[in-house]
Amino acid sequence: MDARETADDTIDWGPFGRPIFNDPKARALSRVGVIDVGSNSVRLVIFDGAARSPAYFYNEKIMAGLGAGMAESGRLNPEGRVRALSAIRRFVALAKGLDIGPLTAVATAAVREADDGPEFRDDVLRETGLKIWVIDGQEEARLSAQGVLLGWPSSYGLVCDIGGSSMELAVLLEGRVGRRVTSGLGPLKLREMTSKKKRRAFIKDTVDDLFTKMGEETGKRLFLVGGSWRAIARIDMERRGYPLTVLHEYRMTPGRVSKTLKYIEQSDLSELRTRCNISDSRMSLVPYAVHVLRDVVARFKPKDIAISSYGIREGMLYEQMPSELRERDPLIEACRFAEAKDARLPGFGRTLYYFVMPLFGRASAQRKRIIRAACLLHDVSWRAHPDYRHEVVFDNATRANLGGLKHSERVFLGIALLHRYTNKRDGSRFEPLFGLLDPHDQRSAEVLGKAMRLGAMLWIKADEQPGTLKYSAKSDQLELILKEAASPLFGEVARARLDSLAASLGADVTVRVKGARRVKAD
């Protein structure tokens, strides 16, 4: 039975399956709290993870610097211990006040390597009741790689996670974590090496050793995880004048990385820090991370470099997901969740998808999923002021926490949703972002938006098609065939929207009610 002609909720969009965010197994992931005690920062994240692409219900960090000075003393930084313990007290109290279930807390390189690491862990347990799990480097690499999988299901390549006191590598192959290794290439450790010559030799020898251990299975894509990598990416954006400052899924090439590393070395770091809005404590580590990244790129020779804002904390959430939820498309599930929560007619997004698809007969599977996402989101911002809805939806699409979207796909989605609410985009304050999409794709996004704008005028029921669009690019003909029940909905505003859609397609248009004769639109 065709999904377009049934109200059966067990039938949905093919490989994406039926929505499962109301399933008890999925809802159990609502308000999952994790604490990550790192060598440089201590962070609390509370996820709403029910929709596969988690919302950050709460996110706070303190740059405690637990690992500072460890190379010399072998112990945690005393001031860092005080700051970290104070932060954890606050985080535990916050979680209790927000009625969050048991927190999961992990500590990484600094706590596991420090002589007083067990003492610190005992202090936390005694004063807060929170048990910290101290994980080894292999487990840290696995969790970070799982964080990448949260945003990129079925990914392949090499995950490189840099913290304050260590750097981990993990192979991803067909959406699974493979070989993993850890090293001492954390910028806090490197900063404490007073000899530049010895530091450079240590970095080179360690990267060579990592390459030997990982072998040739690393693939040609490098995923960068960690605050120091994100800071370098932010500087790359600044150097290029890049218009969209969303770090997640930002792409770089080895050549661009090389230029940015030179740019950092030649810049005034204080001035650069201010322009890029990077904290002083983070910026102080960037010069050391620069040398590590240069050697990693030179040795592993990736063709594509992607920034992942998802890491160990997201990997901890992924760990708790049932396998059925892990396999879902994070973009589609997040959009479904938004539709169910905020749309005026939940479920109409699926109907709208089938209504607009005749205009995109040659669309790739990747483009179809963006069209699905747009249809699901087409009405979630109806509460915004009518004069600003087109801006709100574009802003949300391009900057929201959505996994599984390249930057160009964010702009495609944004333009489509913008045209859901307005016919024109010339003169928009978002024009600098439009250039991330080629003119042909801009036109396709415009057509999608105008088709959704028309479809939104023809609501009957969430699961009932109002009619059918037929389009021939060869003959430049567009036809709207309305069901009899929908014909009263096709008034002058709907006709104007149909004409606007036809103009974007460069097509002549006809309208008829099913069973009636064709009428050429004015």
Order of alpha helices (4+ residues) and beta strands (2+ residues): alpha-beta-beta-beta-alpha-alpha-beta-alpha-alpha-beta-alpha-beta-beta-beta-alpha-alpha-beta-alpha-beta-alpha-alpha-alpha-alpha-beta-alpha-alpha-alpha-alpha-alpha-alpha-alpha-alpha-alpha-beta-beta-alpha-beta-beta
